[in-house]
Amino acid sequence: MAPLPDDPEPGRAQAEPDPLVERYLEHVRVEKRLAQRTVTLYALDLARLAGHAREARVALRDVQSPHIRRWVAQMHSRGRSPRGIALILSGWRSFYRWLGREGLVDANPVQDVHGPKSAKPLPKALSVDDAVQLARFEDAGQDPWLEARDAAIVELLYGGGLRVGELIGLDVTAGAQARGWLDLAEGEAHVLGKGSKRRSVPIGAKAVQAVQAWLALRAVARRAGEESALFIGRHGTRLSAQSIWQRLQRRSQRSGLATPVHPHMLRHSFASHLLQSSSDLRAVQELLGHANISTTQVYTRLDFQHLAKAYDAAHPRARLKNPPK
């Protein structure tokens, strides 16, 4: 059976199939009725396992966890992705689970073996200039009612680092049933975050002004007086997260930004720009409402990227002007 095109170890999948592997593949094909593509992938992964076992001069039934760990390290060093390794281990784990049910092995050697962790992608954040451009943008062709509402949404997401769920949960006034509210006199937002944890965050003067402008127009909506939500649609109902996503994407495109903006991008930008200015990780953790500071630490990587770019652009010794050929 031919290997997958991106297999960094093509020779492994070309070896003669092991009888135990053939029995297992027949089991998943006939009894479990897996799709042919899935069976093909299992065959490739188990052919690789059998190849490793032959090289180590050990029978498949005698494979132990140290063997599996060594083979995982070899796959990783040859360039296979953490996700690819995880999928291979899953197939091997299922194979040995079946061998155990058949009484052919006493323990599953893959059970407690895990592949390398995938690097978490960095959150996308706007540059300071782009964030300010979005916040300052005034859409002259927009309905003034929608313009005032969308401007207030941008100011609160970027100026307060709110999650979109926290934003849509804001009510016009505080109350026993309110999930969140604004204290414009004090310049604070009181929100209900993840895990039903309440927190208060400061909002800037620009956000206060934008919300005041929105409140002056908010009542000009059908049945607006019947809804306690701060941000409502034309029919007077609370805005959904999906609606805010759509409005932000539209606004970012009309403002001339190259990247469509979503609510969490403004939250990322809020955190990244704060760290660029203050480097106070604990304070940013509290403002974002993160339970664990390790969640906040990802923004230090964004901050380092910002500093590295500035270094490359400005420092005379950052890179050679005419690198050797």
C-alpha positions in Angstrom: 0.0 0.0 0.0 1.4 3.4 -1.0 2.4 5.8 1.8 0.8 9.2 2.2 2.5 11.9 0.1 3.7 13.8 3.2 5.1 10.7 5.0 8.6 11.5 6.1 9.3 7.8 6.5 8.0 6.2 3.3 9.9 3.0 3.7 8.0 2.1 6.8 4.6 1.9 5.1 6.0 -0.4 2.3 6.9 -3.4 4.6 5.0 -6.7 4.4 2.0 -6.5 6.7 2.2 -8.3 10.1 -0.5 -11.1 10.6 -1.8 -9.4 13.7 -2.1 -6.2 11.9 -4.0 -7.9 9.1 -6.4 -9.5 11.6 -7.0 -6.1 13.3 -7.6 -4.3 9.9 -10.2 -7.0 9.0 -11.8 -6.4 12.4 -12.2 -2.6 11.9 -13.3 -3.1 8.3 -15.9 -5.8 8.9 -17.0 -5.5 12.5 -16.6 -1.8 13.1 -17.5 -0.9 9.5 -15.0 2.0 9.4 -14.7 4.0 6.2 -12.2 2.7 3.7 -10.1 5.9 4.0 -9.9 5.3 7.8 -8.9 1.7 7.3 -6.2 2.8 4.8 -4.8 5.3 7.3 -4.8 2.7 10.1 -2.9 0.3 7.7 -0.3 3.0 7.1 0.2 3.8 10.8 0.3 0.1 11.8 2.8 -0.7 9.0 5.0 2.0 10.4 4.6 0.4 13.9 5.6 -3.0 12.5 8.6 -1.5 10.8 9.8 0.1 14.0 9.3 -3.2 15.8 11.3 -5.1 13.2 14.2 -2.6 13.4 14.1 -3.1 17.2 14.0 -6.9 16.8 10.9 -7.1 19.0 7.5 -8.7 18.2 4.5 -6.5 18.2 3.1 -8.4 21.2 6.3 -7.6 23.1 6.4 -3.9 22.5 6.8 -1.9 25.7 6.2 1.8 26.5 9.9 2.7 26.2 9.8 1.5 22.6 6.8 3.7 21.8 8.4 6.7 23.4 11.6 6.2 21.4 9.7 5.8 18.2 7.7 9.0 18.9 11.0 10.9 19.4 12.3 9.5 16.1 9.1 10.6 14.2 9.3 14.1 15.8 13.0 14.5 14.9 12.2 13.5 11.3 9.8 16.4 11.0 6.4 14.8 11.7 4.0 17.3 13.2 2.7 16.9 16.8 -0.8 16.6 15.4 0.3 13.8 13.0 2.1 12.0 15.8 -1.0 12.2 18.0 -3.1 10.6 15.3 -0.6 7.8 14.8 -0.5 7.2 18.6 -4.3 7.0 18.6 -4.3 4.3 15.9 -1.6 2.4 17.8 -3.5 2.7 21.1 -6.6 1.3 19.5 -4.7 -1.6 18.0 -3.2 -2.6 21.4 -6.6 -2.2 23.0 -7.9 -4.7 20.6 -5.0 -7.1 21.3 -5.8 -6.8 25.0 -9.5 -7.8 24.4 -8.2 -10.7 22.4 -6.0 -11.8 25.3 -2.8 -11.4 23.2 -1.2 -8.7 25.4 -1.3 -8.0 29.1 -1.0 -4.2 28.9 -1.4 -1.5 26.4 2.1 0.0 25.8 0.6 3.2 24.2 -1.8 3.9 27.0 0.2 6.5 28.9 2.4 7.7 26.0 1.6 11.2 24.6 3.1 13.0 21.7 4.8 16.4 21.8 2.6 19.3 22.4 1.6 21.5 19.5 2.8 25.0 19.8 -0.2 27.3 20.6 -0.7 29.9 17.8 -0.3 33.4 19.0 -3.5 35.4 19.3 -3.9 37.9 16.5 -3.7 41.5 17.6 -3.9 44.8 15.8 -1.0 47.3 15.8 -1.6 50.4 17.9 -2.0 52.4 14.8 -4.6 50.1 13.3 -6.5 49.9 16.6 -6.6 53.7 16.8 -7.7 53.9 13.2 -10.6 51.6 13.8 -11.6 53.4 17.0 -11.5 56.8 15.3 -13.3 55.8 12.2 -16.6 57.5 11.5 -18.7 55.9 8.8 -20.3 58.9 7.1 -22.6 56.7 5.0 -23.9 54.8 8.0 -27.2 55.2 9.7 -26.3 57.5 12.7 -28.1 55.1 15.1 -26.0 52.2 14.0 -22.8 54.3 13.8 -23.2 55.4 17.4 -23.9 51.9 18.6 -21.0 50.3 16.7 -18.5 53.0 17.8 -19.5 52.3 21.5 -19.0 48.6 20.9 -15.5 49.1 19.5 -14.5 51.5 22.3 -15.6 49.0 25.0 -14.0 46.0 23.4 -10.7 47.7 22.9 -10.8 50.2 25.8 -11.9 47.6 28.4 -10.7 44.3 27.0 -14.1 42.8 27.4 -15.1 39.4 26.0 -17.9 39.5 23.5 -20.1 37.5 26.0 -19.4 40.1 28.6 -20.2 42.9 26.2 -23.6 41.6 25.1 -24.5 40.9 28.8 -24.3 44.6 29.7 -27.5 46.2 30.8 -28.4 49.9 30.7 -28.6 50.1 34.5 -27.5 48.0 37.5 -30.0 45.7 39.1 -30.5 42.4 40.8 -31.0 40.6 37.6 -28.3 42.4 35.6 -25.3 40.3 34.3 -23.3 43.5 33.8 -23.6 47.2 33.7 -21.5 50.4 33.3 -20.8 53.1 35.8 -20.2 56.0 33.5 -19.6 58.5 36.4 -16.7 56.3 37.7 -15.6 55.1 34.3 -16.0 51.4 35.1 -17.6 48.3 33.6 -18.9 45.6 35.9 -19.1 42.3 34.0 -19.9 38.7 34.6 -17.0 36.7 33.1 -16.1 33.0 32.7 -17.0 30.8 35.6 -19.7 33.3 36.6 -16.9 35.5 38.2 -17.6 39.2 38.5 -15.0 41.8 37.9 -14.7 45.5 37.5 -12.5 47.1 34.8 -11.8 50.7 34.0 -13.0 52.1 30.7 -11.4 55.2 29.2 -12.9 58.6 28.6 -13.4 57.9 24.9 -15.5 54.8 25.8 -17.6 56.8 28.2 -18.2 59.4 25.6 -19.1 56.8 22.9 -21.5 55.1 25.3 -23.2 58.4 26.2 -23.6 59.2 22.5 -25.2 55.8 22.0 -27.5 56.1 24.9 -28.8 59.4 23.5 -30.0 57.5 20.4 -30.7 54.1 21.8 -34.4 54.8 22.5 -35.0 55.4 18.8 -35.7 51.7 18.2 -38.9 49.7 18.1 -39.8 48.5 21.7 -36.4 49.7 23.0 -37.9 50.6 26.3 -38.9 46.9 26.9 -35.3 45.6 26.7 -32.8 46.1 29.5 -29.8 45.3 27.2 -27.3 48.1 26.6 -26.7 47.0 23.0 -29.8 46.2 21.0 -30.8 45.8 17.4 -33.4 47.7 15.4 -36.2 45.6 16.8 -35.2 46.3 20.4 -33.8 42.9 21.2 -30.3 42.2 22.8 -27.6 41.9 20.2 -26.1 38.5 19.6 -22.4 37.7 19.5 -22.8 36.8 15.8 -24.2 40.2 15.1 -21.3 41.9 16.7 -18.8 39.8 14.8 -20.5 40.8 11.5 -20.7 44.5 12.5 -17.0 44.6 13.4 -15.9 42.9 10.2 -17.9 45.3 8.2 -16.5 48.3 10.1 -12.9 47.2 9.9 -13.2 46.7 6.2 -14.8 50.1 5.7 -12.2 51.7 7.8 -9.5 50.5 5.4 -7.8 47.9 7.6 -6.2 45.0 5.7 -7.4 42.4 8.3 -11.0 41.7 9.2 -11.5 42.4 12.9 -13.4 40.2 15.3 -14.2 40.9 19.0 -11.5 38.8 20.6 -8.9 40.5 18.4 -9.7 43.8 20.1 -9.4 42.0 23.5 -6.0 40.7 22.4 -5.0 44.2 21.2 -6.0 45.7 24.6 -3.8 43.2 26.5 -0.8 43.5 24.1 -0.8 47.2 24.0 -1.1 47.5 27.8 1.9 45.2 28.2 3.9 47.2 25.7 3.4 50.2 27.8 3.5 48.9 31.4 4.9 45.3 31.5 2.6 44.7 34.5 1.5 41.1 33.8 -0.4 40.8 37.0 -2.5 43.9 36.4 -3.3 42.7 32.9 -4.3 39.3 34.3 -6.8 41.0 36.6 -8.2 43.3 33.9 -8.7 40.4 31.5 -10.2 38.2 34.3 -7.8 35.3 33.7 -7.9 32.7 36.4 -4.3 31.6 35.6 -1.4 33.9 34.8 -0.1 31.4 32.2 -3.1 32.4 30.1 -2.0 36.0 30.2 1.7 35.2 29.5 0.9 34.5 25.9 0.7 38.3 25.4 4.3 38.6 26.5 5.2 36.7 23.3 3.2 39.2 21.3 5.0 42.0 23.0 8.4 40.4 22.2 7.4 40.1 18.6 6.6 43.9 18.6 10.0 44.6 20.2 11.8 42.3 17.7 10.3 44.0 14.7 11.2 47.4 16.1 14.8 46.2 16.7 15.1 44.8 13.1 13.8 48.0 11.7 15.8 50.5 13.7 19.0 49.0 15.1 22.1 49.4 12.9 23.5 46.0 13.9 20.2 44.1 13.6 21.0 42.6 10.2 23.5 43.0 7.4 22.6 45.5 4.7 24.3 43.4 2.0 24.4 39.8 3.2 27.0 37.5 1.6 25.9 35.5 -1.3 
